[in-house]
Each structure stands twice: as structure tokens, then as C-alpha cells.
Amino acid sequence: MMLKLWPGLVLLAAPVAASPEETYRKDILPILEFYCYGCHGDGSSKGKFSMDEFGDLSKHLDDREHWMHIWQNVRSQIMPPSDEDQLTQKEKDTLLNWIQTDVFKLDPENPDPGRVTIRRLNRTEYRYAVFDLLGVEFQAEDVFPPDDTGYGFDNIGDVLSISPLLMEKYIAAAEQVVDLALPKGAAAQVPRTDISGSEFKGGDAGWMPFRKKQTVRAEVPVKWPGDYQITVEYATHGATEATGHEAKLKVRCGEKQLGEEVLGWDQSKVIQMRGRVPLKKGKQAIEVELSPVKEPGPDEEELALTLQRVIVQGPLGGKQREYAKGYQMIFVDGPAPEDDKARENYARKIMRSFVSRAFRRPLDGSTIERLVGIVKEVDRLPGKSFEDGIRAAITTCLCSPRFLFRVEIQPEPNNPGKVVLLDEYALASRLSFFLWSSVPDDELLSLAFNKQLRKQLHAQIDRMLADPRSDRLVENFVGQWLQTRDLETLPVQAQEILGLKSKREASLVFDVRLREAMRRETEMLFDFVLREERPAEELISARYTFLNERLADYYGIAGVEGDKFVPVDLTEHPERGGVLTHGSYLIVSSNPTRTSPVKRGLFVLDNLLGTPAPPAPPGVPELEEGKESGEGKNTMREMMQIHRDKPDCRGCHARMDPIGLGLENFNALGQFRREENGKPIDAGGELITGEKFANVAELKEILAGKRRDDFYRCLAEKMLTYAIGRGVEYYDATTIDQLVDRMETHDGSLKELLVGIIESAPFQRRRGAE
């Protein structure tokens, strides 16, 4: 049969797509031969990396690890070296797009969401979960061992396993938590008032030095006259080693003295002084007095008292009763009714409410009935009560894998080709653990139940960020990304760094309280940039910071008074501003006795630019071996030059050293200086990508300017890792590209990055296991 064609219509064969091998030979190989083979081909393999040593081209093009190195180095302009010919933008785009499309086989329209291993709650998440569920301040760090970390964070699914011994600790912890939330007789407790240390006036109750006589006081409203039990919770800080420093603590309540004690070095997190005193009706004063007893020795650090809180319980006669906080959170309708059927229905109501929050999704009827059965069985035992039954059922829940583990239910979990949208309960859980490090609240679960959470996602993000619980995001993400949570326990030799005669002198300049202030400065900068929707690069380039008087004096910045942190304009202090000049970063990236350009440079490469240097080869000598090779006492730059002259060291140090040496104006404790060993400090340098700078201010401008995209990409990778609980893989490249583009479109907004992560495929979806 003859096919009739319209006049002028010509039938053309559909073009056949070129194979990856053909595209490689035609478009990619010429680029590599011209720009790369001089060092990595034709028999050369600089850095032990060759591009043409392969037998099978098809297998070579499937070697993702090989092409990942090329993709990362070309993208960040590390290769070719800055003194060699550079790819044009068209050539760069051609190479990078080919790697993503033909080697990684990525589809920008359908990003691979990856999968997250079922993981248990880490210590921090457990602590906040039981607090939000039961109002219990449980010190999980004292009970559970430190969590393993992966990719820099302790919420990574692949490392959060559980052993039989750890499970035993969880069982014991569940009993402790319930005892704290619902103590015996919880339905009829003696009234209690807590007064935090911050409420005491007349001085700084958070830091009362032993060497100074002082008194702080607060008032407690007393509704009923009678005898009261007073518990004072405090701790001593300031010395990392035992010291002979002593002071006398006296506590007075109303018209009576509660007690007195001589305080010394003590590493306990909480110390209690407890006593019983009569109090009259009305406002009664509580005074805490500290006076010197014995000075520390010249080689001992000074101590200080931190008043944490005072607990007032009474009157003790038994006439007045109130419900404990945990009781009110669980027994929402008060004590149990007398009727058996009503008690059963009340148990069912309590368990349905508590367990849906604890397990992060509604429970099937059989599970609820088993828990109600536990309540009824215990309630019938001699000497037991309804409350005891609820205690037993809640303890059971806190030991359940459905509480201890974060599980995301999906169809075909073992099919790697099956990509599914998370159900809204799993989304609520991801949201709450990302932003609050804890379980979802009732509003999130209600929206999930009604399948409205995705429709109201932006409103919920705003609500959750406005909630005080979002401070946990700042504390936990920044604490691990920028390592600020290591600051307070990091060993440093302040006496040697400051060049002082004694530890005591050094402790007056640098102490635990100053470390806390440095950590707070960094957290407040991140918090401000996030909540005010500021450009993320201000984390590097900000010309402002947040200081209290103590930290401002330490930095040499005048005009700040008091213990409260306030925003400070740094226009007249160009050497300060941004995390690179914060004491927190400068200390965690130093050695105990001196600065470390290598650590500081590596920190920036790893955490700000996302271009980590390869590990050092074995047998590389320590820096100190070159210390005496110059005349007199060498500066750090001179020592690093001696070290870098070694052939095995030169390549990696070319990446790290310029950044680290650009920060040499700051000593190992974060103080600014202009000289080292009597010689002016040269803080100039040239990055491996070719940008030159004369000082730290210019270095920050480069990192926040020309290298801004690298910073955006690195920050996106770090926050995505923290948000979803797994490391970033090659298939996440399209997601990261989308996040970087989103930041560029929204003037670098840190909040837009956070929202973009929540909207991204890895956060919203998942696929089956391999």
C-alpha cells in the first residue's frame, strides 16, 4: 500500500542520541587532553591521579568515584591550577553537565531522594522528646554513651545503631523518666515554686567568683504560712584541675538561715544544699551569700559559683496539694473516676493522646487495647492504683522501638526503583526533628491526620521557627557544623599562650565563662541571619556581631556594658566580624599551645568551601621538627615554609596554608595581635584558585564574594545532611544545584535555604533500599 503525503511534507528519521562513549570522544576528551593531560595523562599522574590509565572505556565511564574527583575540582576551580590555562565557561559547563548526565545519570526534573537508614533517637533527641512529652528534664548525657558521628553530625542513620547493653540503658532510663514525671503520690504533691538563678538580683548569680564577697537575692510569693523545704542547686566552675580555692556559701530564707557550706573544687554538674525553714505569708526574701575563705595557689585556677535554681516546697503540713507538671500533662482530666468502665475509657483516652505523640502517628486499636490492659492489670493489684497502671504503660511505650527509632513506613521498601512521597506523619516527624530535635506537637500531628500539612507547610515552618524550641536547631546544627559545642571542654594552655606567670593570672583573663560567651556569639550570629532572612554569606562577612561586656573587653571593643548580649557595629573594627574571627572558631581550630594554620585552613576547606584536602601521607614530620632551622625563634609563617618545602607536603599545604596564615593575626585564644616573636605578622596570601589578599578582611571578602557559590554549596550540603540524617551522595548534585540557585535568586537568604531543603526531594521523598 502506498502512503499518501501532503505536498511538501518530508519524512525524516528521528535523530539517534549519541552514546556516552561517542560524546566522551567528541566533546569531553579534547577538553581533558588540552587542560588536564599535562599532569594527569600521557604517562603523568600527579597526585597519583591519572585520567587515561584504563582498559575498558565503558567501565571507565561508569567509575563514579573517578569522575566525582574531576567534577568537584573543576566545579570549585581548584583544577586546573590558577597559573595554568583555564576552561572557558562553555567548556566548564559542557564537562560538568556531561558528568552529571552521562556518568551520574541524573535527571534534574526528578532528583533521586535517596534513602535514610532506620535510626534511633540520639541523646539530644531523646532528652528533648521526654521533656516535650512529659515535662521531664532528663540528663541523657549522664546516662547514655556519646553517640557516634558520621559526616560531622550525630543524627546520621548509618551510625545510630543499638546494642543489647544500650537497650538495657534505655529500659532503665524509661523507668527513671516516669519516676521524675509521675512520682509516687503525684496526684497530691506539696506545692512547689522554682526560682531560676537568673531571677536573683544584686549581682550575677550565674558567675560568683570565690575571691569576691557578694550577695544576690530574690523574692518568693508565699501563699500559706508554715514550714517549707528549700533546695538550692548550684555548681562550681572555673578550674579544669583540682585547686585549693575555697569560699563560704550561706543561704538565708525569710528570717532564718538555711545553712552554710565551705565550697571547693567539685566537678559535679549539680550540687544541692537543702534545709527546712518557717516562712510567713507574703513575699519572702531568699539571699545567697558567698565570701572568700582561701585563695588558690599561683599555679591554680580560680573558681566561681553558678547558682542554677532554688526550689521552694511547702507548706509541709499536708493541707495544701497541687498536681505535678508531669501529672497535668498526662492526666488531662484530673484524677481517675471511680467507675470501672469510666476508668477504662479514661485510660484509653490518656494512652491514645500520649502514644500518638510518642510514636509520631496514630496507633492501631490493638496496641491501644494492650496498653489499656496493662493499666487495668496494675490497677487491680493490691497496693497499686490507676496512676501506677499509667506509669507502667508509659514506661512500656518509652522502651518501644516505635519511640526509640525513627521509622518511615513505605511500600516496597526493598525496591530501589520505587520512589514514594513520605506520608504526612513521616513529614511531620522530619520537620520536628530538624527544627526542634524532638517529636511533633499536636498541631503537626493534627494537620498530618487531616492531610493538610503539605498544604500549610510554609505557615508551619514560620510557626516552628517562631517557637522557642527552634533554638535547638541553632544549638545542635551550629554546634556540630562549626564545632562550637566542643569549645567548653577543649584543652588549652592559656598560661603559655598568653605568656603569663601563673595559671591563676591566666584564669582571670580566660575562663569557662568566656568560652560560653564565645559559643553564644556564634550561635547568635547564625540565629540572626536565619530569622532576619539575611544573606548566608554574612556568616563570613558580617560587619556586626553580638557581645556582652566580658567578651567585648577581651576583643578590645569598647562601649559594651553588662552581661546581656547586644548587637555591636564593627565598622571601626574591620579585623572582626564573621565566624572566622570569632573566638569559638579560632580556638577549636588551634592546638592547645599555639595556632595551627593547617587546622584553620582545613576547617575552612571542609566546613565553608566544601573542598577538603586529601589526607596527609604517612610519615609526614610534625611541624615542630623545623622549628630550629631558622635564626632565632621562627614565626609560624617561617615554620610553615620549612614544612612546605618537603615534596610530600607541598601539594596539600598549597590549599590549606594561605587561609590559615591569613588568620595568624589571631592567637590560639582568639585575641588579635600584630606581632609574633617580635616580628610583624604577614597575613597576606593567595588561594589555590588564584585570588590574592593582604589581610583577614580581604580574605573574608573573597570567601563571601568570588567564592560565594562554593560557600552556598557547602552550607547546603551540611544543612541537608543534618536535616535528612544521611551523607550527601553523587545523586544529590541536582538537589544541591537547585538549593544554590534558590539562594542566588533570594539574595543568599539563609531561611530560603532552610525552606528549600524542607521542600526538596530528599526531605519529601524516599526510595527503597539497594
Residue pairs with C-beta under 8 A, 6 or more apart in sequence:
5 11
18 26
20 61
20 102
20 103
21 57
21 58
21 61
23 98
23 102
24 57
24 61
24 98
24 102
27 94
27 98
28 94
28 95
28 98
31 87
31 91
31 94
31 95
32 41
32 51
32 95
33 41
34 85
35 80
35 84
35 85
35 86
35 87
35 91
36 51
36 70
36 79
36 80
37 44
37 51
37 52
38 44
38 84
39 46
39 47
40 46
40 47
40 49
40 50
40 51
40 52
41 50
41 51
41 52
42 52
44 50
45 53
47 614
47 651
49 69
51 70
54 60
54 63
60 66
61 67
61 102
61 103
62 103
64 103
64 104
64 730
67 99
67 103
67 104
68 730
70 79
70 95
70 99
71 96
71 99
71 100
71 733
72 78
72 611
73 79
73 611
74 87
74 92
74 95
74 96
75 96
76 609
76 610
76 611
76 689
76 710
77 86
77 689
77 690
78 611
78 655
78 688
78 689
80 86
80 87
81 688
82 686
82 687
82 688
82 689
82 690
83 690
87 95
100 106
100 733
100 734
104 730
104 731
104 733
106 112
106 731
106 733
106 734
107 734
108 734
108 737
108 738
110 419
110 761
111 731
111 732
111 734
111 735
111 738
111 760
111 761
111 762
112 419
112 731
112 732
112 734
112 761
112 767
113 419
113 761
113 762
113 764
113 765
113 766
113 767
114 724
114 726
114 729
114 731
114 732
114 762
114 766
114 767
115 726
115 766
115 767
115 768
115 769
116 157
116 408
116 724
116 725
116 726
116 766
117 157
117 158
117 160
117 725
117 726
118 157
118 405
118 406
118 407
118 408
119 155
119 156
119 157
119 158
119 160
119 405
119 406
119 725
120 160
120 161
120 162
120 404
120 405
120 406
121 129
121 403
121 404
121 405
121 406
122 147
122 154
122 155
122 160
123 140
123 141
123 144
123 146
123 147
123 154
124 140
124 154
124 437
124 472
124 476
125 155
125 433
125 437
125 438
126 138
126 140
126 144
126 173
126 404
127 138
127 139
127 140
127 141
128 436
128 437
128 438
128 469
128 472
129 358
129 403
129 438
129 439
130 136
130 138
130 177
130 181
130 398
131 137
131 138
131 438
132 436
132 438
132 439
132 441
132 469
133 329
133 354
133 357
133 358
133 439
134 177
134 178
134 180
134 181
134 326
134 329
134 330
134 394
135 181
135 325
135 326
135 329
136 177
136 180
136 181
136 326
137 180
138 173
138 176
138 177
138 180
139 269
140 173
142 269
143 169
143 172
143 173
143 176
144 166
144 169
144 170
144 173
145 166
147 154
147 159
147 160
148 154
148 159
148 160
148 161
149 156
149 159
149 480
150 156
150 158
150 159
150 727
151 721
151 726
151 727
151 728
152 480
152 481
152 607
152 718
152 721
153 480
153 481
153 721
153 722
154 160
154 480
155 433
155 722
155 725
156 721
156 725
156 726
156 727
157 406
157 725
157 726
158 726
158 727
162 170
162 404
170 398
170 399
170 404
171 399
173 398
174 395
174 398
174 399
175 395
177 398
178 391
178 394
178 395
178 398
180 326
181 324
181 326
181 327
181 329
181 330
181 394
182 324
182 326
182 327
182 330
182 387
182 390
182 391
182 394
183 189
183 324
186 323
186 324
186 326
186 327
186 387
187 323
187 327
187 331
187 335
187 387
188 321
189 321
189 322
189 323
189 324
189 327
190 229
190 313
190 314
190 315
190 316
190 318
190 320
190 321
190 322
191 223
191 313
191 314
191 315
191 320
191 321
191 322
192 311
192 312
192 313
192 322
192 324
193 220
193 221
193 311
193 312
193 313
194 309
194 310
194 311
194 312
195 218
195 220
195 286
195 309
195 310
195 311
195 312
196 308
196 309
197 205
197 206
197 234
197 306
197 307
197 308
197 309
198 205
198 206
199 218
200 216
200 217
200 218
200 286
200 288
200 307
201 216
201 217
201 218
202 214
202 215
202 216
202 217
203 214
203 215
203 216
204 216
204 563
205 216
205 288
205 306
205 307
206 306
206 307
206 563
207 237
207 304
207 305
207 306
207 513
208 214
208 216
208 290
208 304
208 305
208 306
208 307
209 238
209 302
209 303
209 304
210 245
210 246
210 247
210 263
210 290
210 292
210 293
210 302
210 303
210 304
210 305
211 245
211 247
211 292
211 295
211 302
212 290
212 292
213 289
213 290
213 291
213 292
214 289
214 290
215 287
215 288
215 289
215 290
216 287
216 288
216 307
217 285
217 286
217 287
217 288
218 285
218 286
218 310
219 283
219 284
219 285
219 286
220 283
220 284
220 286
220 310
220 312
221 282
221 283
222 228
222 279
222 280
222 281
222 282
222 283
222 284
223 281
223 320
224 281
224 314
224 315
224 319
224 320
225 278
225 279
225 280
225 281
225 315
226 278
226 279
226 314
226 315
226 316
226 317
227 276
227 277
227 278
227 279
227 314
227 315
227 316
227 317
228 253
228 276
228 277
228 278
228 279
228 312
228 313
228 314
228 315
228 316
229 274
229 275
229 276
229 312
229 313
229 314
229 316
230 251
230 253
230 258
230 274
230 275
230 276
230 277
230 286
230 310
230 311
230 312
230 313
231 272
231 273
231 274
231 310
231 311
231 313
232 251
232 258
232 272
232 273
232 274
232 288
232 307
232 310
233 270
233 271
233 272
233 307
233 308
233 309
233 310
233 311
234 249
234 270
234 271
234 273
234 305
234 306
234 307
234 308
235 266
235 268
235 269
235 270
235 271
235 305
235 306
235 308
236 263
236 264
236 265
236 266
236 271
236 303
236 304
236 305
236 306
237 303
237 304
237 305
237 306
237 511
237 512
237 513
238 301
238 302
238 303
238 304
238 507
238 511
238 512
238 513
239 245
239 265
239 296
239 300
239 301
239 302
239 303
239 507
240 301
240 491
241 300
241 301
242 265
243 264
243 265
243 296
243 297
243 300
243 301
243 302
243 303
244 264
244 265
244 294
244 296
244 297
244 300
245 264
245 265
245 294
245 295
245 296
245 300
245 301
245 302
245 303
246 262
246 263
246 264
246 292
246 293
246 294
247 262
247 263
247 290
247 291
247 292
247 293
247 303
247 305
248 260
248 261
248 262
248 263
248 290
248 291
248 292
248 293
249 260
249 261
249 262
249 263
249 273
249 288
249 289
249 290
249 305
250 257
250 259
250 260
250 287
250 288
250 289
250 290
250 291
251 257
251 258
251 259
251 260
251 273
251 275
251 286
251 287
251 288
251 289
252 258
252 285
252 286
252 287
252 289
253 277
253 279
253 284
253 285
253 286
253 287
254 277
254 278
254 279
254 280
254 284
254 285
256 277
256 278
258 273
258 275
258 277
259 273
259 275
261 273
262 293
263 290
263 303
263 305
264 303
265 303
270 308
276 316
279 314
286 310
286 312
288 307
288 310
290 305
296 302
296 303
296 504
297 504
298 501
298 502
298 503
298 504
299 502
299 503
299 504
300 503
300 504
301 503
301 504
301 506
301 507
301 511
302 504
302 507
302 508
302 511
304 511
304 513
323 331
323 334
330 350
330 354
330 390
330 394
331 350
331 387
331 390
332 349
332 350
332 353
333 346
333 349
335 386
336 343
336 346
336 347
336 385
336 386
336 387
337 343
337 346
343 376
343 379
343 386
344 372
344 376
346 386
347 371
347 372
347 375
347 376
347 386
347 389
347 390
347 393
348 368
348 372
350 390
351 368
351 371
351 372
351 375
351 390
351 393
352 363
352 368
354 394
354 397
355 363
355 367
355 368
355 371
355 397
356 362
356 363
356 445
357 439
357 440
357 441
357 442
357 445
358 397
358 398
358 402
358 403
358 439
359 397
359 400
359 402
359 403
360 406
360 425
360 428
360 429
360 439
360 440
360 445
361 425
361 445
361 448
362 425
362 449
371 393
371 396
371 397
372 393
374 389
374 392
374 393
374 396
375 386
375 389
375 390
375 392
375 393
376 389
377 389
378 384
378 388
378 389
378 391
378 392
379 385
379 386
379 388
379 389
381 388
397 403
398 404
401 407
406 429
406 433
406 725
408 422
408 426
408 429
408 766
409 423
409 426
410 418
410 420
410 422
410 766
410 768
411 418
411 420
412 418
412 420
412 768
413 768
413 769
414 768
414 769
415 767
415 768
416 767
416 768
416 769
416 770
417 767
417 768
418 767
418 768
419 765
419 766
419 767
420 765
420 766
420 767
421 764
421 765
422 430
422 764
422 765
422 766
423 448
424 447
424 448
424 449
424 451
424 452
424 453
424 454
425 445
425 448
427 448
427 453
427 454
427 764
428 440
428 444
428 445
428 447
428 448
428 453
429 439
429 440
430 723
430 724
430 763
431 440
431 444
431 460
431 461
431 464
431 758
432 438
432 439
432 440
432 441
432 444
432 464
433 439
434 473
434 722
434 723
434 758
435 461
435 464
435 465
435 469
435 470
435 472
435 473
436 464
436 467
436 469
436 470
436 472
436 473
437 469
437 472
437 473
437 476
438 469
438 472
440 448
443 460
443 463
444 453
444 460
447 453
447 456
447 460
453 460
457 758
457 759
458 755
461 754
461 755
461 758
464 470
465 530
465 531
465 751
471 527
474 523
474 526
474 527
474 530
475 485
475 523
476 722
477 719
477 722
478 484
478 522
478 523
478 526
479 485
479 519
479 523
480 722
481 607
481 718
481 719
481 722
482 522
482 579
482 584
482 585
482 588
482 607
483 584
483 585
483 588
483 603
484 518
484 519
484 522
484 523
484 584
484 588
485 519
486 588
487 515
487 518
487 519
487 584
487 587
487 588
488 512
488 515
488 516
488 519
490 587
490 588
491 592
492 510
492 587
492 590
492 592
492 593
492 668
492 669
493 592
493 593
494 500
494 503
494 506
494 507
494 509
494 510
494 669
495 501
495 502
495 503
495 505
495 506
496 593
497 593
497 594
497 667
497 668
497 669
498 505
498 506
498 509
498 510
498 669
500 506
500 509
509 554
510 554
510 669
513 550
514 550
514 551
514 554
514 583
515 587
517 547
517 548
517 550
517 551
517 565
518 551
518 582
518 583
518 584
518 587
518 670
519 584
520 546
520 565
521 545
521 546
521 547
521 551
521 565
521 582
521 583
521 584
522 579
522 582
522 584
522 585
524 546
524 565
525 538
525 539
525 542
525 545
525 546
525 578
525 579
525 582
526 539
526 750
528 534
528 546
528 567
529 535
529 536
529 538
529 539
529 542
529 750
530 750
530 751
530 754
531 751
533 749
533 750
533 751
533 752
534 749
534 750
535 747
535 748
535 749
535 750
536 711
536 712
536 715
536 743
536 748
536 749
536 750
536 753
537 704
537 705
537 708
537 711
537 712
537 748
538 578
538 704
539 578
539 579
539 750
540 578
540 579
540 580
540 608
540 700
540 703
540 704
540 711
541 577
541 578
541 700
541 701
541 703
541 704
541 705
542 570
542 577
542 578
543 569
543 570
543 571
543 574
543 577
544 567
544 568
544 569
544 570
544 577
545 567
545 568
545 570
545 576
545 577
545 582
546 565
546 566
546 567
546 568
547 555
547 557
547 560
547 565
547 566
547 568
548 560
548 562
548 563
548 564
548 565
548 566
549 560
549 561
549 562
549 563
550 563
551 583
552 558
552 559
552 560
552 568
553 560
554 583
554 670
554 671
555 573
555 576
555 583
555 670
555 671
555 672
556 671
556 672
557 568
557 570
557 573
557 576
559 568
560 566
560 568
570 576
570 577
574 697
575 581
575 665
575 672
575 695
575 696
575 697
576 672
577 700
578 700
578 704
579 585
580 604
580 663
580 696
580 699
580 700
580 703
581 666
581 696
581 700
582 670
583 669
583 670
584 670
585 603
586 600
586 663
586 666
586 667
586 668
586 669
586 670
587 668
587 669
587 670
588 603
589 596
589 599
589 600
589 602
589 603
590 596
590 599
590 600
590 668
590 669
591 599
591 668
592 668
593 668
594 636
594 668
595 636
595 660
595 663
595 664
595 666
595 667
595 668
596 660
596 668
597 636
597 640
597 656
597 657
597 659
597 660
597 661
597 663
597 664
598 623
598 653
598 656
598 657
598 660
599 660
600 659
600 660
600 663
601 655
601 656
601 657
601 658
601 659
601 660
602 612
602 613
602 656
602 660
604 659
604 703
605 611
605 612
605 613
605 655
605 656
605 659
606 612
607 714
607 718
608 703
608 711
608 714
608 715
609 703
609 707
609 710
609 711
609 714
610 710
610 713
610 714
610 717
611 655
611 710
611 714
613 652
613 655
613 656
614 652
616 649
616 652
617 648
620 646
620 648
620 649
621 643
621 646
623 639
623 640
623 643
626 634
626 639
626 642
626 643
627 634
627 639
629 642
630 638
630 639
630 642
632 677
633 677
634 642
634 677
635 664
635 676
635 677
635 679
635 681
636 661
636 664
636 676
637 661
637 664
637 681
637 682
640 653
640 657
640 660
640 661
643 649
643 653
644 650
644 653
644 654
644 657
654 688
655 688
657 685
658 685
658 686
658 687
658 688
659 685
659 687
659 699
661 682
661 683
661 685
662 683
662 684
662 685
662 693
662 695
662 696
662 699
663 683
663 696
663 699
664 676
664 681
664 682
664 683
665 672
665 673
665 674
665 681
665 683
665 695
665 696
666 672
666 673
666 696
667 673
673 681
674 680
674 681
675 681
683 694
683 695
683 696
683 699
684 692
684 693
684 694
684 695
685 692
685 693
685 699
686 692
686 693
687 693
687 702
687 707
689 706
689 707
691 702
691 706
691 707
693 699
693 701
693 702
703 711
704 711
708 748
709 740
709 744
712 739
712 740
712 743
712 744
712 748
712 753
713 736
713 740
715 753
716 736
716 739
716 740
716 743
716 753
716 757
717 728
717 732
717 736
719 753
719 754
719 757
720 728
720 732
720 735
720 736
720 739
720 757
720 760
720 762
720 763
721 727
721 728
723 757
723 758
723 763
724 762
724 763
728 736
732 762
735 760
735 761
735 762
738 756
738 760
739 753
739 756
739 757
739 760
742 752
742 753
742 756
743 749
743 752
743 753
743 756
746 752
757 763
758 764
